[in-house]
Amino acid sequence: MKKRLDKEFITWLSKKKGEDNKMLEFRLNSFAKFQELENPNFGPEIKIDFDNINYYKSDMEKVTNNWNNVSCNIKDTFASLGVIEAEEKYLDGVSNQYESEVVYHKNKTDKDIIFMSSDEALQKYPDLFYKYFNNLVKYDENKYTALNGALWSGGSFIYIPPHTKLDRPLQSYFRIDSESLGQFERTIIIVDDYSSLEYIEGCTAKSYSTSSLHAGVVEIYVGRHAKCRYSTIQNWSTDVYNLVTKRAIVDEGGSMEWIDGNIGSNVTMKYPSCILKGDNSVGNSLSIAYAKSNQALDAGAKMIHLGKNTKSNIVSKSISENGGISNYRGLVKITKNAINSKAKVKCDTLIMDNISSSNTYPKNIIENDSSEIEHEATISKVSEEKLQYLMSKGLSEDKAKELLVMGFIADFKKELPMEYAVELNRLIKD
């Protein structure tokens, strides 16, 4: 049964989670800001009936590290997605969220790290949690960071101590199985000095006739000479609004890399960001957005250069088919003190037919004379001649289009872990 979104519900949620008064106050302040703010004045139109969203649902009371303790329907869902098999073969740790809560979590590495749900981290490490929570992504930035602040539930908290390198990735998987559900995970990742982390995120949802909402927040802190790679493949169903804020801050000599795949959802607005605070820090973003019928994917990246000798590189691949809309929206800013810095942006667009569209909305700002920004954009349309040529070699029209798309995203695929590259192939073929 849906509960009305009001102060009473937020107070109930905070008490259910056993939170302190500080977090309850934060949630209530966030809710007040959510009521005050309007939808973004850019990007796709957002039509959400907030009275028809279920803002919290949990089928389990406690997280477990044993699949045998997870109810059969949830376990079968994750098994069908290949999540359980991937855990055994490829990963040093997993966290699986079903609806509003993490239901299964297992840390398999013997390294001295913290990897748990954000709710658990608040209870076990409150000082460390509050040091980073709402520090990089403020609750009052936009309507959906405010909504996340009021309702956040689940997500991952990761702390990698100095001089620590994991042998294999950590992974979180988020699943929506209910109609008109809101999912509001909060993920915080700290990669301390001279350490490295590879983190993988997967997202899927069942399809319904009414809209669901995913409004997650991710805050990443990359220490001195540390490295973090964050890979995402989201395949939300086409009734999901995917409105996410992801941001990293990078210290001296550190490196942050976003690998971002957007295949599903009705509307996506997502712009992974790097704040290159330290001298000689590096930010990279490689993304694809594949929009089909009834999809508007507004994605891109932001790079803010603060330190000297900083470097950033954005590569965005957009594909539109069957009336879909795929847009690149990005920002590169090299500030006055970020001398001798370099930034490069490359946007490639492939339009598959006459009823689809793609747009590019770049914003490049440079505030000193010793730095440089390069911007390159290409747009191409699949021509009848190309299709006829491939079909003359024995391929069907669908196979010919598939071959062209696979070639177009080859650079993106090779950056993914093997199991995710295979999954991406399957999603695109479907």
C-alpha positions as CSV (number, residue, x, y, z in Angstrom):
1,M,0.0,0.0,0.0
2,K,1.4,3.4,-1.0
3,K,2.1,5.9,1.8
4,R,1.6,9.6,1.3
5,L,4.9,11.5,0.9
6,D,4.8,13.8,3.9
7,K,6.7,14.6,7.1
8,E,5.0,11.7,9.0
9,F,6.1,9.2,6.4
10,I,9.7,10.5,6.4
11,T,9.8,10.4,10.2
12,W,8.4,6.8,10.1
13,L,11.1,5.8,7.6
14,S,13.9,7.2,9.6
15,K,12.7,5.6,12.8
16,K,12.3,2.2,11.0
17,K,15.9,2.4,10.0
18,G,17.0,3.2,13.6
19,E,18.6,6.5,12.6
20,D,19.7,9.3,14.9
21,N,18.0,12.7,15.1
22,K,20.7,14.3,12.9
23,M,19.7,12.1,10.0
24,L,16.0,12.7,10.6
25,E,16.6,16.4,10.6
26,F,18.5,16.1,7.3
27,R,15.7,14.1,5.8
28,L,13.1,16.7,6.8
29,N,15.2,19.6,5.5
30,S,15.6,17.7,2.2
31,F,11.9,17.1,1.9
32,A,11.2,20.8,2.5
33,K,13.6,21.7,-0.3
34,F,12.0,19.1,-2.6
35,Q,8.7,20.8,-2.2
36,E,10.2,24.1,-2.9
37,L,12.2,23.3,-6.1
38,E,10.9,22.9,-9.6
39,N,11.8,20.3,-12.2
40,P,15.0,21.1,-14.3
41,N,14.5,23.7,-17.0
42,F,16.5,21.8,-19.5
43,G,16.5,18.3,-20.9
44,P,13.5,15.9,-21.6
45,E,10.1,16.7,-20.1
46,I,9.5,15.1,-16.8
47,K,5.9,14.0,-16.0
48,I,5.9,12.3,-12.7
49,D,2.8,11.8,-10.6
50,F,4.4,12.0,-7.2
51,D,1.1,10.9,-5.6
52,N,1.3,7.6,-7.5
53,I,4.8,6.6,-6.4
54,N,5.5,3.9,-3.7
55,Y,8.4,5.5,-1.9
56,Y,9.6,2.5,0.1
57,K,9.2,-1.2,-0.2
58,S,11.2,-4.0,1.6
59,D,10.6,-7.7,1.5
60,M,13.4,-8.6,4.0
61,E,14.1,-7.3,7.5
62,K,17.9,-7.8,7.4
63,V,20.7,-8.1,4.9
64,T,22.3,-11.5,4.6
65,N,25.5,-13.0,3.1
66,N,24.0,-16.3,2.3
67,W,21.8,-16.8,-0.7
68,N,19.9,-19.6,1.0
69,N,18.5,-17.0,3.4
70,V,17.1,-14.9,0.6
71,S,13.5,-15.6,-0.4
72,C,13.1,-17.8,-3.5
73,N,11.5,-15.2,-5.8
74,I,14.3,-12.6,-5.1
75,K,17.0,-15.2,-5.4
76,D,15.6,-16.5,-8.7
77,T,15.4,-12.9,-10.0
78,F,19.1,-12.3,-9.4
79,A,20.0,-15.7,-10.7
80,S,18.1,-15.0,-14.0
81,L,20.1,-11.8,-14.4
82,G,23.4,-13.7,-14.0
83,V,24.3,-11.9,-10.8
84,I,24.9,-15.0,-8.7
85,E,27.1,-16.6,-11.3
86,A,29.2,-13.4,-11.7
87,E,29.7,-13.2,-8.0
88,E,31.5,-16.6,-7.9
89,K,33.6,-16.0,-11.0
90,Y,34.7,-12.4,-11.3
91,L,34.2,-10.4,-8.1
92,D,35.8,-9.6,-4.7
93,G,32.5,-8.4,-3.2
94,V,28.8,-7.9,-4.1
95,S,25.9,-5.9,-2.9
96,N,22.4,-6.6,-4.3
97,Q,19.5,-4.2,-3.7
98,Y,15.9,-5.3,-4.3
99,E,13.4,-2.5,-4.3
100,S,14.3,-0.2,-1.4
101,E,16.9,-2.2,0.6
102,V,20.1,-4.2,0.2
103,V,19.0,-7.9,0.6
104,Y,22.3,-9.7,0.0
105,H,25.9,-8.5,0.6
106,K,29.1,-10.4,0.7
107,N,32.7,-9.2,1.0
108,K,35.0,-11.9,-0.4
109,T,38.4,-10.2,-0.2
110,D,40.8,-10.6,2.7
111,K,41.9,-7.0,2.3
112,D,41.1,-4.6,5.2
113,I,38.4,-2.6,3.5
114,I,34.9,-1.4,4.4
115,F,32.2,-2.5,2.0
116,M,28.6,-2.6,3.2
117,S,25.2,-1.0,2.6
118,S,25.1,2.7,3.3
119,D,22.4,2.1,6.0
120,E,24.7,-0.3,7.8
121,A,27.7,2.1,7.5
122,L,25.7,4.9,9.2
123,Q,25.1,2.6,12.1
124,K,28.6,1.1,12.4
125,Y,30.8,4.0,11.3
126,P,28.7,7.2,11.9
127,D,31.7,9.6,12.1
128,L,33.2,8.3,8.9
129,F,29.8,8.3,7.2
130,Y,28.9,11.9,8.1
131,K,32.4,13.0,7.1
132,Y,31.5,12.3,3.5
133,F,27.8,12.2,3.3
134,N,26.2,15.2,1.6
135,N,29.6,16.7,1.2
136,L,30.1,16.4,-2.5
137,V,26.5,16.3,-3.7
138,K,24.4,18.7,-1.7
139,Y,20.8,17.9,-1.1
140,D,19.6,21.3,-2.3
141,E,21.2,21.1,-5.8
142,N,18.1,20.1,-7.6
143,K,14.6,18.6,-7.0
144,Y,15.9,15.0,-7.2
145,T,19.0,15.3,-5.0
146,A,16.5,16.8,-2.5
147,L,14.1,13.8,-2.9
148,N,17.0,11.4,-2.5
149,G,18.1,13.3,0.7
150,A,14.6,12.8,2.1
151,L,14.1,9.2,1.1
152,W,17.6,7.6,0.6
153,S,17.7,3.9,1.3
154,G,20.3,1.3,0.5
155,G,23.3,1.9,-1.8
156,S,26.9,1.0,-1.1
157,F,29.5,2.5,1.3
158,I,33.0,1.6,0.4
159,Y,36.3,2.7,2.0
160,I,39.6,1.5,0.6
161,P,42.5,2.3,3.0
162,P,45.8,3.8,1.8
163,H,48.1,1.6,-0.3
164,T,45.4,-1.0,-0.9
165,K,44.6,-2.5,-4.3
166,L,41.9,-5.1,-4.9
167,D,42.5,-8.0,-7.2
168,R,39.0,-8.1,-8.6
169,P,36.1,-5.6,-8.9
170,L,33.3,-4.9,-6.3
171,Q,29.8,-4.9,-7.7
172,S,26.4,-3.6,-6.8
173,Y,23.2,-4.5,-8.6
174,F,19.9,-2.6,-8.3
175,R,16.6,-4.2,-9.2
176,I,13.0,-2.7,-9.3
177,D,10.3,-5.4,-9.5
178,S,7.3,-3.4,-8.3
179,E,5.0,-1.1,-10.2
180,S,5.3,2.7,-9.6
181,L,8.2,2.2,-7.2
182,G,10.8,4.9,-6.3
183,Q,14.4,3.7,-5.6
184,F,16.7,6.2,-3.9
185,E,20.0,4.5,-3.1
186,R,22.9,6.6,-1.7
187,T,26.4,5.4,-2.6
188,I,29.6,6.8,-1.1
189,I,33.0,5.6,-2.2
190,I,36.4,6.7,-0.7
191,V,39.5,5.5,-2.3
192,D,42.3,6.7,0.0
193,D,45.9,7.7,-1.0
194,Y,47.8,5.3,-3.3
195,S,44.9,2.9,-3.5
196,S,42.8,1.6,-6.4
197,L,39.2,0.3,-6.9
198,E,37.2,-1.0,-9.8
199,Y,33.5,-0.8,-9.1
200,I,30.7,-2.2,-11.3
201,E,27.0,-1.2,-11.1
202,G,24.1,-2.9,-12.9
203,C,20.5,-1.7,-13.0
204,T,17.3,-3.4,-14.3
205,A,13.5,-3.2,-13.7
206,K,10.4,-5.0,-14.7
207,S,8.1,-3.2,-17.2
208,Y,4.7,-1.8,-16.1
209,S,2.2,0.5,-17.6
210,T,2.8,3.2,-14.9
211,S,6.1,5.0,-14.3
212,S,8.7,4.2,-11.7
213,L,11.4,6.6,-10.5
214,H,15.1,6.0,-9.9
215,A,16.8,9.0,-8.2
216,G,20.2,7.8,-6.9
217,V,23.1,9.9,-5.7
218,V,26.8,8.8,-5.9
219,E,29.7,10.6,-4.1
220,I,33.2,9.4,-4.8
221,Y,36.4,10.7,-3.2
222,V,39.7,9.8,-4.9
223,G,42.8,10.4,-2.8
224,R,46.4,11.3,-3.8
225,H,47.7,9.1,-6.5
226,A,44.7,6.9,-6.1
227,K,42.6,5.4,-8.9
228,C,38.9,4.6,-9.3
229,R,37.0,3.2,-12.2
230,Y,33.2,3.1,-12.0
231,S,31.4,1.1,-14.7
232,T,27.6,1.2,-15.1
233,I,25.3,-0.6,-17.5
234,Q,21.7,0.5,-16.8
235,N,18.9,-1.3,-18.6
236,W,15.9,0.1,-16.8
237,S,12.5,-0.7,-18.4
238,T,10.9,2.0,-20.5
239,D,8.5,3.1,-17.7
240,V,11.4,4.3,-15.5
241,Y,12.5,7.9,-15.0
242,N,16.3,7.6,-14.3
243,L,17.3,10.9,-12.7
244,V,20.7,10.5,-11.1
245,T,23.5,12.7,-9.8
246,K,27.1,11.1,-9.8
247,R,30.1,13.1,-8.8
248,A,33.8,12.5,-8.0
249,I,36.5,14.7,-6.5
250,V,40.1,13.8,-7.3
251,D,43.1,14.8,-5.3
252,E,46.8,15.3,-6.4
253,G,47.9,12.8,-9.0
254,G,44.7,10.8,-8.7
255,S,42.6,9.4,-11.5
256,M,38.8,8.9,-11.9
257,E,37.2,7.0,-14.8
258,W,33.5,6.8,-15.6
259,I,32.4,4.0,-18.0
260,D,28.7,4.7,-18.5
261,G,26.2,2.7,-20.5
262,N,22.6,3.8,-20.9
263,I,20.3,1.4,-22.7
264,G,17.0,1.5,-21.0
265,S,14.5,3.9,-19.2
266,N,11.8,6.2,-20.5
267,V,13.8,9.3,-19.5
268,T,17.4,9.5,-18.4
269,M,19.2,12.6,-17.1
270,K,22.7,11.7,-16.0
271,Y,26.0,13.5,-16.2
272,P,28.8,11.9,-14.2
273,S,31.2,14.5,-13.1
274,C,34.8,14.9,-12.0
275,I,36.2,17.8,-9.9
276,L,39.9,17.7,-10.6
277,K,41.0,19.4,-7.4
278,G,44.6,18.2,-7.1
279,D,47.5,19.1,-9.4
280,N,48.2,16.5,-12.1
281,S,44.8,14.8,-11.5
282,V,43.0,13.1,-14.4
283,G,39.3,12.6,-15.2
284,N,37.9,10.4,-18.0
285,S,34.4,9.6,-19.1
286,L,33.4,7.1,-21.8
287,S,29.6,6.7,-22.3
288,I,27.0,5.4,-24.7
289,A,23.3,6.2,-24.9
290,Y,21.1,4.0,-27.1
291,A,17.6,5.4,-27.4
292,K,14.8,3.5,-29.1
293,S,11.0,4.1,-29.3
294,N,9.6,6.1,-26.4
295,Q,13.0,6.9,-24.9
296,A,14.7,10.2,-24.3
297,L,18.2,9.8,-23.0
298,D,19.9,13.0,-22.0
299,A,23.4,12.0,-20.9
300,G,27.0,13.3,-20.9
301,A,29.7,14.3,-18.5
302,K,31.2,17.3,-16.6
303,M,34.8,18.0,-15.9
304,I,35.8,20.9,-13.6
305,H,39.6,21.6,-13.6
306,L,40.8,23.3,-10.4
307,G,44.4,21.9,-10.1
308,K,47.4,22.7,-12.2
309,N,48.4,20.3,-15.1
310,T,45.1,18.5,-14.9
311,K,43.7,16.5,-17.8
312,S,40.2,15.3,-18.8
313,N,38.8,13.3,-21.7
314,I,35.1,12.8,-22.6
315,V,34.0,10.4,-25.2
316,S,30.3,10.2,-25.8
317,K,28.6,7.7,-28.2
318,S,24.9,8.3,-29.0
319,I,22.6,6.1,-31.0
320,S,18.9,6.8,-31.9
321,E,16.5,4.3,-33.5
322,N,12.7,3.9,-34.0
323,G,12.0,7.5,-32.9
324,G,14.3,7.6,-29.9
325,I,16.0,10.8,-28.8
326,S,19.6,10.6,-27.5
327,N,21.4,13.8,-26.4
328,Y,24.8,14.7,-25.2
329,R,24.9,17.4,-22.6
330,G,28.2,18.3,-21.0
331,L,30.4,20.9,-19.3
332,V,34.2,21.4,-19.3
333,K,35.5,24.2,-17.2
334,I,39.2,25.0,-16.8
335,T,39.4,27.6,-14.0
336,K,41.9,30.5,-13.8
337,N,44.3,28.7,-11.5
338,A,44.2,25.4,-13.4
339,I,47.2,26.4,-15.5
340,N,48.7,24.1,-18.2
341,S,45.6,21.9,-18.2
342,K,44.1,20.0,-21.1
343,A,40.6,18.8,-22.0
344,K,39.2,16.9,-24.9
345,V,35.6,16.2,-25.8
346,K,34.5,13.8,-28.6
347,C,30.9,13.3,-29.4
348,D,29.9,10.7,-32.0
349,T,26.2,10.2,-33.1
350,L,24.6,7.4,-35.1
351,I,21.0,7.9,-36.3
352,M,19.4,4.7,-37.6
353,D,16.4,6.1,-39.4
354,N,14.3,9.2,-40.4
355,I,12.2,9.4,-37.3
356,S,14.9,9.5,-34.7
357,S,17.0,12.4,-33.5
358,S,20.1,13.4,-31.5
359,N,21.4,16.7,-30.2
360,T,24.6,17.9,-28.7
361,Y,24.7,20.6,-25.9
362,P,28.3,21.2,-25.0
363,K,29.6,24.0,-22.8
364,N,33.3,24.6,-22.7
365,I,34.9,27.3,-20.5
366,I,38.5,28.2,-20.3
367,E,39.8,30.9,-17.9
368,N,43.5,31.0,-18.4
369,D,45.9,31.3,-21.4
370,S,48.1,28.3,-20.8
371,S,45.4,25.6,-21.1
372,E,43.5,24.1,-24.0
373,I,40.2,22.5,-24.8
374,E,39.5,20.4,-27.9
375,H,36.0,19.6,-29.0
376,E,35.2,17.2,-31.9
377,A,31.7,16.1,-33.0
378,T,30.6,13.8,-35.7
379,I,27.1,12.7,-36.8
380,S,26.2,10.0,-39.3
381,K,23.1,8.4,-40.5
382,V,22.8,4.8,-41.5
383,S,22.3,5.0,-45.3
384,E,20.3,2.6,-47.5
385,E,23.5,2.1,-49.5
386,K,25.4,0.7,-46.4
387,L,22.5,-1.5,-45.5
388,Q,22.1,-2.8,-49.0
389,Y,25.8,-3.6,-49.2
390,L,25.8,-5.6,-46.0
391,M,22.5,-7.3,-47.0
392,S,24.1,-8.3,-50.3
393,K,26.6,-10.3,-48.3
394,G,23.8,-12.4,-46.9
395,L,22.9,-10.5,-43.8
396,S,19.3,-9.6,-42.9
397,E,18.4,-6.0,-42.4
398,D,18.4,-6.4,-38.6
399,K,21.7,-8.2,-38.6
400,A,23.2,-5.5,-40.8
401,K,22.1,-2.8,-38.4
402,E,23.4,-4.7,-35.5
403,L,26.8,-5.0,-37.1
404,L,26.9,-1.3,-37.7
405,V,26.0,-0.5,-34.1
406,M,28.5,-3.0,-32.7
407,G,31.3,-1.4,-34.8
408,F,30.2,2.1,-33.6
409,I,30.5,1.1,-29.9
410,A,33.6,-1.1,-30.1
411,D,35.7,1.4,-28.2
412,F,33.2,1.4,-25.3
413,K,32.8,-2.4,-25.2
414,K,36.5,-3.1,-24.8
415,E,36.6,-1.0,-21.6
416,L,34.0,-3.2,-19.9
417,P,34.7,-6.3,-17.8
418,M,34.2,-9.4,-20.0
419,E,30.9,-10.4,-18.4
420,Y,29.4,-6.9,-18.9
421,A,30.6,-6.7,-22.5
422,V,28.7,-9.9,-23.2
423,E,25.6,-8.6,-21.4
424,L,25.9,-5.4,-23.5
425,N,25.9,-7.4,-26.7
426,R,22.8,-9.2,-25.6
427,L,21.0,-6.0,-24.7
428,I,21.7,-4.4,-28.0
429,K,20.7,-7.4,-30.0
430,D,17.4,-7.5,-28.0
